[in-house]
Amino acid sequence: MAKWGEGDPRWIVEERPDATNVNNWHWVEKNATPWSRERLRVLLLGQTLEKGPVRIEFSDFKKLEGEATANNRKAKLIFFFEWSIDVNFIATVSGSETEYKGSVEILNLSDENEAHEIEISVHIETAGPHENEIRHILSTEGLSFVRSKVGTYVRELKEEFSKGIILPVDSKGAIRPQAMATQGKTVVDKKRFQNDIIQKTEEKVTTAETQKDLKTGGFELVETFKVPPERLFEILTASELVSVWSPNSSIDAREGGQFSLLGGVMSGHFIKLTNAALISMAWRLKSYPSVHFANVTLTLKDKGDSTDLELKADQVPEQLIEDTKTGFSRYYFQNIGKKFGISLNLF
């Protein structure tokens, strides 16, 4: 694979004086990672939350890992980004000499989720009489703050990295720049055509989701965990354990009982539960068409020194099969493995 900025000159699309990327045909990619790191730093660090006597300042990054790219292929803008962020904070309370330190982990920040779907996990290192109050403020006002900043980041990412990467075309496929007259000169109204393209792409997705004849499919996954089936079943169904690997969740583990994970990003109800052996669910992502559920079965197979968790899903919306796979792989398998240290795989 060529390094960033290098490549076979036969495939590099050069900017021409008459147009950029003729007919928007070639794949054009821009590295948005350095810009994103700086923008996230400005948006998140040095910011403060104040409520009553409590003041919370976000000081520095405990972790900032990830990448972002902007792409154009056949007149479509595609943005890929995924970030793992942990922000340190210092909290003080008027009348108290105790300085509370901790961090806020921003969960599921990727192109797969909207800003309002972002969740956080609060970690407080300092014990004290105001610990619960600080945790509550961060879980409410802090969550709103993070979602607002994430929304700003995503909007600015699309605005900044749409520039020059795509030009609108007319019905015949020819380049058709939006133009404005200003003092005898004609200039391209970049923001207008960027927004047009983004809006049209979103409209196509919405239309596809609301079609009556929804195309569905299925898939299977297997993951191995270093615990007996009884323990893995508890991790998947006990509310106090589910909250460890899936914050902001609620679960009623009985047949007909409902569940909601990551603040509603994933939800559904249980169809059948067999202790240490099987979990059958009507399951959905928030992005599924309204009232549509996939059929998901988790089968626990005892391997003596470990347990295989076999997942079988069907009735998954065809255009969201990969998103559903990612949801289970990342937010079930990887999170459980990392939080409890029971995975055989290195994620």
C-alpha positions as a printed NumPy array, in Angstrom:
array([[  0.   ,   0.   ,   0.   ],
       [  1.371,   3.411,  -0.928],
       [  2.06 ,   5.95 ,   1.783],
       [ -0.189,   8.965,   2.127],
       [  0.587,  11.394,  -0.681],
       [  2.209,   8.738,  -2.862],
       [  0.75 ,   6.507,  -5.542],
       [  0.73 ,   5.411,  -9.156],
       [  0.546,   8.63 , -11.245],
       [ -1.801,   6.89 , -13.696],
       [ -4.487,   6.891, -11.023],
       [ -3.911,  10.291,  -9.468],
       [ -6.577,  12.811, -10.405],
       [ -4.927,  16.156, -10.998],
       [ -6.731,  19.442, -10.481],
       [ -7.317,  21.043, -13.854],
       [ -7.779,  24.742, -14.614],
       [-11.243,  24.093, -16.106],
       [-12.61 ,  21.671, -13.513],
       [-11.676,  19.358, -10.686],
       [-11.972,  15.61 , -11.217],
       [-13.893,  15.611, -14.505],
       [-17.416,  14.188, -14.132],
       [-16.573,  13.403, -10.495],
       [-15.766,   9.877, -11.679],
       [-12.521,   9.028,  -9.941],
       [-12.17 ,   8.124,  -6.306],
       [-10.726,  11.145,  -4.522],
       [ -9.648,  10.891,  -0.901],
       [ -8.559,  13.554,   1.563],
       [ -6.823,  12.802,   4.849],
       [ -8.84 ,  14.602,   7.529],
       [ -7.038,  13.107,  10.525],
       [ -4.589,  15.942,  11.385],
       [ -7.318,  18.566,  10.986],
       [ -9.676,  16.472,  13.125],
       [ -7.158,  16.096,  15.951],
       [ -6.66 ,  19.842,  16.164],
       [-10.371,  20.604,  15.859],
       [-11.314,  18.112,  18.57 ],
       [ -8.651,  19.611,  20.816],
       [-10.104,  23.106,  20.376],
       [-13.701,  21.945,  20.805],
       [-13.166,  19.831,  23.916],
       [-10.159,  21.051,  25.898],
       [-10.194,  24.123,  28.115],
       [-13.988,  24.038,  28.224],
       [-15.826,  24.286,  31.546],
       [-19.16 ,  23.213,  32.969],
       [-20.605,  25.028,  35.951],
       [-23.687,  24.128,  37.962],
       [-24.26 ,  25.677,  41.351],
       [-21.069,  25.381,  43.397],
       [-19.557,  22.78 ,  41.049],
       [-17.062,  23.741,  38.352],
       [-15.673,  21.132,  35.942],
       [-12.831,  21.848,  33.523],
       [-11.745,  19.519,  30.726],
       [ -7.955,  19.718,  30.915],
       [ -6.264,  17.344,  28.461],
       [ -6.672,  14.138,  26.508],
       [ -6.087,  10.893,  28.315],
       [ -6.531,   9.243,  24.935],
       [ -7.122,  10.549,  21.421],
       [ -6.898,   7.818,  18.811],
       [ -8.568,   7.445,  15.45 ],
       [ -8.731,   8.682,  11.892],
       [-10.94 ,  10.54 ,   9.446],
       [-11.133,  10.714,   5.655],
       [-13.34 ,  12.432,   3.094],
       [-14.008,  10.655,  -0.179],
       [-15.704,  11.303,  -3.507],
       [-16.705,   8.54 ,  -5.878],
       [-19.1  ,   9.072,  -8.773],
       [-20.425,  12.372,  -7.395],
       [-21.048,  11.   ,  -3.913],
       [-19.446,  12.407,  -0.792],
       [-18.508,   9.749,   1.738],
       [-17.028,  10.581,   5.136],
       [-15.32 ,   7.929,   7.248],
       [-14.242,   8.659,  10.798],
       [-13.815,   6.736,  14.018],
       [-12.378,   8.121,  17.244],
       [-11.56 ,   6.704,  20.651],
       [-11.451,   9.649,  23.059],
       [-10.944,   9.93 ,  26.814],
       [-10.849,  13.469,  28.229],
       [ -9.381,  14.232,  31.662],
       [-11.24 ,  16.661,  33.897],
       [-10.688,  18.512,  37.165],
       [-13.726,  19.381,  39.292],
       [-13.889,  21.758,  42.233],
       [-16.698,  22.656,  44.624],
       [-17.056,  26.053,  46.299],
       [-16.277,  25.793,  49.996],
       [-14.364,  22.534,  49.595],
       [-10.623,  22.068,  49.266],
       [-10.983,  18.688,  47.574],
       [-10.022,  18.588,  43.904],
       [-11.796,  15.806,  42.033],
       [ -9.997,  14.242,  39.083],
       [-11.27 ,  11.798,  36.51 ],
       [-12.045,  11.317,  32.853],
       [-14.958,  11.196,  30.431],
       [-14.783,   8.497,  27.769],
       [-16.657,   9.351,  24.568],
       [-18.242,   6.185,  23.216],
       [-19.291,   5.212,  19.684],
       [-17.904,   8.35 ,  17.985],
       [-17.876,   7.252,  14.353],
       [-19.604,   7.841,  11.042],
       [-22.083,   5.107,  12.013],
       [-23.737,   7.258,  14.68 ],
       [-25.435,  10.644,  14.789],
       [-24.326,  13.237,  17.342],
       [-27.465,  12.686,  19.441],
       [-26.618,   8.975,  19.674],
       [-23.213,   9.57 ,  21.27 ],
       [-22.845,   8.198,  24.794],
       [-20.223,   8.776,  27.49 ],
       [-18.768,   6.86 ,  30.41 ],
       [-17.694,   8.833,  33.486],
       [-14.727,   7.737,  35.613],
       [-13.93 ,   9.567,  38.875],
       [-10.608,   8.807,  40.544],
       [-11.055,  10.996,  43.637],
       [-13.399,   9.891,  46.405],
       [-15.292,  12.534,  48.343],
       [-18.69 ,  13.826,  49.489],
       [-19.411,  15.487,  46.119],
       [-18.441,  12.519,  43.932],
       [-22.023,  11.51 ,  43.079],
       [-23.044,  15.098,  42.361],
       [-20.157,  15.537,  39.921],
       [-20.959,  12.225,  38.244],
       [-24.595,  13.29 ,  37.807],
       [-23.631,  16.633,  36.259],
       [-21.268,  14.962,  33.805],
       [-23.856,  12.306,  32.898],
       [-26.472,  14.973,  32.094],
       [-25.05 ,  18.4  ,  31.254],
       [-21.732,  16.789,  30.318],
       [-23.428,  14.437,  27.87 ],
       [-25.272,  17.347,  26.233],
       [-21.99 ,  19.262,  26.018],
       [-20.186,  16.353,  24.325],
       [-23.013,  15.755,  21.857],
       [-23.035,  19.436,  20.936],
       [-19.277,  19.462,  20.306],
       [-19.443,  16.242,  18.296],
       [-22.208,  17.753,  16.172],
       [-20.034,  20.794,  15.515],
       [-17.061,  18.599,  14.592],
       [-19.048,  16.499,  12.105],
       [-20.65 ,  19.544,  10.483],
       [-17.324,  21.35 ,  10.106],
       [-15.638,  18.178,   8.842],
       [-18.164,  17.946,   6.006],
       [-17.915,  21.64 ,   5.206],
       [-14.119,  21.802,   5.285],
       [-13.35 ,  18.617,   3.367],
       [-16.059,  18.93 ,   0.74 ],
       [-14.206,  21.888,  -0.738],
       [-12.812,  21.04 ,  -4.137],
       [-13.477,  17.329,  -3.761],
       [-16.701,  17.284,  -5.757],
       [-18.522,  19.38 ,  -8.337],
       [-22.241,  19.026,  -9.132],
       [-23.271,  17.805, -12.566],
       [-26.236,  18.541, -14.803],
       [-28.654,  15.975, -16.258],
       [-26.143,  15.155, -18.985],
       [-23.358,  14.457, -16.524],
       [-21.42 ,  17.635, -17.267],
       [-19.831,  19.702, -14.535],
       [-22.246,  22.402, -13.395],
       [-20.711,  24.712, -10.775],
       [-23.146,  26.814,  -8.765],
       [-22.075,  30.398,  -9.358],
       [-22.67 ,  33.848,  -7.942],
       [-22.027,  37.152,  -9.664],
       [-19.918,  39.574,  -7.673],
       [-18.496,  42.807,  -9.072],
       [-18.323,  41.474, -12.617],
       [-16.669,  38.225, -11.577],
       [-18.141,  34.743, -11.398],
       [-17.161,  32.614,  -8.416],
       [-18.218,  29.122,  -7.406],
       [-20.64 ,  28.973,  -4.474],
       [-18.903,  26.003,  -2.879],
       [-20.987,  25.806,   0.29 ],
       [-24.201,  25.658,  -1.704],
       [-23.252,  22.692,  -3.87 ],
       [-21.596,  20.891,  -0.948],
       [-24.835,  21.085,   1.007],
       [-26.869,  20.049,  -2.06 ],
       [-24.848,  16.879,  -2.526],
       [-24.909,  15.956,   1.166],
       [-28.652,  16.578,   1.399],
       [-29.431,  14.527,  -1.718],
       [-27.38 ,  11.615,  -0.413],
       [-29.236,  11.677,   2.906],
       [-32.594,  11.824,   1.101],
       [-31.721,   8.69 ,  -0.907],
       [-30.945,   6.772,   2.279],
       [-34.207,   7.874,   3.901],
       [-36.21 ,   6.849,   0.836],
       [-34.58 ,   3.424,   0.747],
       [-35.362,   2.834,   4.393],
       [-39.056,   3.575,   3.992],
       [-39.705,   1.264,   1.071],
       [-42.522,  -1.173,   1.774],
       [-40.751,  -4.134,   0.196],
       [-37.773,  -4.146,   2.545],
       [-34.962,  -6.439,   1.425],
       [-33.424,  -8.395,   4.292],
       [-30.594, -10.835,   4.825],
       [-28.632, -12.543,   7.56 ],
       [-25.183, -13.413,   8.865],
       [-23.401, -15.491,  11.487],
       [-20.557, -14.643,  13.87 ],
       [-18.603, -16.634,  16.451],
       [-16.493, -15.351,  19.341],
       [-14.689, -17.293,  22.081],
       [-14.52 , -16.128,  25.701],
       [-12.364, -17.496,  28.537],
       [-15.248, -18.104,  30.95 ],
       [-17.788, -20.894,  31.493],
       [-21.23 , -20.543,  29.853],
       [-22.885, -19.666,  33.169],
       [-20.677, -16.61 ,  33.652],
       [-21.008, -15.441,  30.033],
       [-24.795, -15.756,  30.289],
       [-24.714, -13.507,  33.383],
       [-22.571, -10.932,  31.572],
       [-25.115, -10.839,  28.748],
       [-28.245, -10.629,  30.913],
       [-27.536,  -9.291,  34.434],
       [-28.211,  -5.538,  34.481],
       [-25.278,  -4.718,  36.782],
       [-22.893,  -6.554,  34.424],
       [-24.451,  -5.297,  31.184],
       [-23.888,  -1.722,  32.385],
       [-20.15 ,  -2.466,  32.561],
       [-19.778,  -3.249,  28.849],
       [-22.712,  -1.14 ,  27.622],
       [-23.16 ,   2.144,  29.564],
       [-26.511,   3.942,  29.679],
       [-28.411,   0.706,  29.252],
       [-31.459,  -0.984,  30.75 ],
       [-32.349,  -4.665,  30.566],
       [-35.195,  -6.887,  31.772],
       [-33.856, -10.387,  31.173],
       [-37.033, -12.461,  30.949],
       [-39.116, -13.696,  28.067],
       [-40.978, -10.65 ,  26.747],
       [-38.69 ,  -8.31 ,  28.708],
       [-37.244,  -5.313,  26.909],
       [-33.689,  -3.998,  26.67 ],
       [-32.   ,  -0.799,  25.527],
       [-28.225,  -0.485,  25.062],
       [-26.051,   2.615,  24.694],
       [-28.933,   4.98 ,  25.256],
       [-31.187,   3.323,  22.678],
       [-28.657,   2.797,  19.884],
       [-29.585,  -0.903,  20.145],
       [-32.879,  -2.157,  21.571],
       [-35.481,  -4.914,  21.456],
       [-37.061,  -7.628,  23.587],
       [-36.258, -11.184,  24.617],
       [-38.107, -14.044,  22.943],
       [-36.53 , -17.011,  24.725],
       [-33.93 , -17.413,  27.467],
       [-32.302, -20.699,  28.456],
       [-29.82 , -20.316,  31.296],
       [-26.195, -20.706,  30.178],
       [-27.315, -21.962,  26.766],
       [-29.422, -19.637,  24.584],
       [-30.67 , -16.064,  24.186],
       [-33.207, -15.323,  21.448],
       [-34.112, -11.694,  20.741],
       [-36.082,  -9.372,  18.523],
       [-33.264,  -6.86 ,  18.015],
       [-32.85 ,  -3.563,  16.176],
       [-30.446,  -0.714,  15.552],
       [-31.842,   2.77 ,  15.918],
       [-31.173,   3.271,  12.196],
       [-33.479,   0.383,  11.198],
       [-36.763,   1.315,   9.493],
       [-39.486,   2.108,  12.014],
       [-40.87 ,  -0.902,  13.965],
       [-38.615,  -3.365,  12.117],
       [-36.71 ,  -5.941,  14.192],
       [-34.138,  -8.548,  13.219],
       [-34.21 , -12.063,  14.674],
       [-31.034, -12.69 ,  16.672],
       [-30.053, -15.88 ,  18.489],
       [-27.028, -16.217,  20.764],
       [-26.007, -19.816,  21.474],
       [-23.448, -20.573,  24.199],
       [-21.311, -23.674,  23.554],
       [-19.22 , -25.058,  26.424],
       [-15.668, -25.854,  25.267],
       [-14.324, -26.936,  28.645],
       [-11.806, -24.163,  29.197],
       [-13.82 , -21.553,  27.28 ],
       [-17.201, -20.77 ,  25.722],
       [-18.048, -20.178,  22.084],
       [-20.696, -17.507,  21.6  ],
       [-22.404, -18.251,  18.292],
       [-24.539, -15.485,  16.838],
       [-27.094, -16.016,  14.098],
       [-29.081, -13.088,  12.702],
       [-31.755, -12.931,  10.009],
       [-34.368, -10.444,   8.82 ],
       [-31.633,  -7.778,   8.925],
       [-32.264,  -4.855,   6.514],
       [-30.001,  -5.599,   3.573],
       [-28.437,  -2.13 ,   3.44 ],
       [-27.63 ,  -2.307,   7.169],
       [-26.125,  -5.793,   7.42 ],
       [-22.56 ,  -4.474,   7.739],
       [-23.644,  -1.905,  10.349],
       [-25.354,  -4.677,  12.316],
       [-22.254,  -6.887,  12.137],
       [-20.166,  -3.982,  13.376],
       [-22.635,  -3.329,  16.186],
       [-22.296,  -6.86 ,  17.531],
       [-18.561,  -7.176,  16.891],
       [-17.659,  -3.852,  18.478],
       [-20.292,  -3.182,  21.124],
       [-20.913,  -6.765,  22.233],
       [-17.859,  -8.934,  21.557],
       [-15.049,  -6.382,  21.808],
       [-16.512,  -4.443,  24.731],
       [-17.215,  -7.611,  26.736],
       [-13.742,  -8.961,  25.998],
       [-12.007,  -5.726,  26.995],
       [-14.081,  -4.829,  30.059],
       [-13.868,  -8.295,  31.624],
       [-10.535,  -9.378,  30.131],
       [-11.997, -12.628,  28.83 ],
       [-11.396, -12.498,  25.076],
       [ -9.054, -14.847,  23.262],
       [ -8.587, -12.267,  20.515],
       [ -6.489,  -9.101,  20.572],
       [ -8.742,  -6.326,  19.3  ]])
